[in-house]
Amino acid sequence: MECLNYQIGVLTVYSEPSPYVLLKGIRKKYGNRAVLDGIDLAAAPGEFISIVGKSGCGKSTLLRLIAGLESNEGGEIFIKGKKMTGLNKDARIMFQDGRLLPWRTVLENVGTGLKGNWKQKGINTLRNVGLEERSQDWPSKLSGGQKQRVALARALIHEPDILLLDEPLGALDALTRLEMQDLIEEIWKEQKFTSILVTHDVEEAVAIADRVILIENGKIVMDRVIDLPRPRQRSQRAFQCHVEDILKRIMERRNENELRLVGK
Ligand SMILES: Nc1ncnc2c1ncn2[C@@H]1O[C@H](COP(=O)(O)OP(=O)(O)OP(=O)(O)O)[C@@H](O)[C@H]1O
């Protein structure tokens, strides 16, 4: 069966109600090299967006800009309708390596930066990620997947409106990765934050997102709505069609770039 019913295209959705994250003409350079070259993107409240693209295309850079950890040379970022000027206080970011503090217990890691009576909230948040019983352990006693659960809890305890995920499952084995995808999806459905996930894994992107964005040469070259019911069935033909089409597009672009280089 052919994948005929799924169109690929560049689609910029300025959703109603007003987006939680709105990027207009974002440009970013490192030295003389333009990494992002006019990115327009809108993420609605409660929407889940995955960003894919080949290594070095600027996915993490875009996420850091949305977090307010770096500044853009051109364009504007609006968070919940307000122009962003410094750190994005409505967002929390989770990285591939978890970045736990080894000298603090699991619970203390989750409560990092919080004041007052945060411990019960920390325990509750750990319960949500299935790690309540490990609250007094040191991070060194945890598996890679458990460390990422702690990192997730550390982001969630702040009840962010926007959760930014920078390849958080990239270092995990395949089974743990699937479990974590399910966990993130479950918590997202319950808490209804807006989420933006950077991933190399197109199947992961399709499994979890409402929309998959592809970045190439500093621009969004594809913005694809994943119109499949949840939980997503990976064996379903329609799921595979989305994955195949996105991969095909990535490979087409790669081949075009290679031909251009050869032709020079
Ligand atoms: N602080 C920095 N200084 C200079 N160049 C940087 C810096 N951060 C990123 N870059 C460069 O910008 C480009 C985009 O990097 P970025 O990490 O955003 O890509 P990516 O798509 O997330 O890659 P990957 O999938 O491999 O993680 C790369 O060429 C990278 O070398």
The ligand as a MOL file (V3000), in Angstrom:
LIG
                    3D

  0  0  0     0  0            999 V3000
M  V30 BEGIN CTAB
M  V30 COUNTS 31 33 0 0 0
M  V30 BEGIN ATOM
M  V30 1 N 28.2300 27.8530 21.3600 0
M  V30 2 C 28.5020 27.5940 20.0950 0
M  V30 3 N 29.5280 28.2230 19.4760 0
M  V30 4 C 29.7960 28.0130 18.1740 0
M  V30 5 N 29.0850 27.1750 17.3830 0
M  V30 6 C 28.0630 26.5260 17.9450 0
M  V30 7 C 27.7140 26.6990 19.3150 0
M  V30 8 N 26.6290 25.9220 19.5890 0
M  V30 9 C 26.3360 25.2960 18.4400 0
M  V30 10 N 27.1850 25.6450 17.4470 0
M  V30 11 C 27.1490 25.1860 16.0600 0
M  V30 12 O 25.8550 25.4680 15.5490 0
M  V30 13 C 25.3860 24.4010 14.7380 0
M  V30 14 C 24.0520 23.9030 15.2690 0
M  V30 15 O 24.2730 23.2740 16.5200 0
M  V30 16 P 23.1060 22.5490 17.2860 0
M  V30 17 O 23.6840 21.9180 18.5020 0
M  V30 18 O 21.9860 23.4790 17.4600 0
M  V30 19 O 22.6870 21.4410 16.2310 0
M  V30 20 P 21.7360 20.1870 16.3970 0
M  V30 21 O 20.8600 20.1660 15.2130 0
M  V30 22 O 21.0830 20.2100 17.7350 0
M  V30 23 O 22.7920 19.0140 16.3200 0
M  V30 24 P 22.7670 17.5700 16.9940 0
M  V30 25 O 21.5750 16.9010 16.4090 0
M  V30 26 O 24.0480 16.9500 16.5290 0
M  V30 27 O 22.6950 17.7370 18.4640 0
M  V30 28 C 26.4960 23.3570 14.7400 0
M  V30 29 O 27.2660 23.5090 13.5750 0
M  V30 30 C 27.3030 23.6670 15.9480 0
M  V30 31 O 28.6460 23.3130 15.7800 0
M  V30 END ATOM
M  V30 BEGIN BOND
M  V30 1 1 1 2
M  V30 2 1 2 3
M  V30 3 2 2 7
M  V30 4 2 3 4
M  V30 5 1 4 5
M  V30 6 2 5 6
M  V30 7 1 6 7
M  V30 8 1 6 10
M  V30 9 1 7 8
M  V30 10 2 8 9
M  V30 11 1 9 10
M  V30 12 1 10 11
M  V30 13 1 11 12
M  V30 14 1 11 30
M  V30 15 1 12 13
M  V30 16 1 13 14
M  V30 17 1 13 28
M  V30 18 1 14 15
M  V30 19 1 15 16
M  V30 20 2 16 17
M  V30 21 1 16 18
M  V30 22 1 16 19
M  V30 23 1 19 20
M  V30 24 2 20 21
M  V30 25 1 20 22
M  V30 26 1 20 23
M  V30 27 1 23 24
M  V30 28 2 24 25
M  V30 29 1 24 26
M  V30 30 1 24 27
M  V30 31 1 28 29
M  V30 32 1 28 30
M  V30 33 1 30 31
M  V30 END BOND
M  V30 END CTAB
M  END
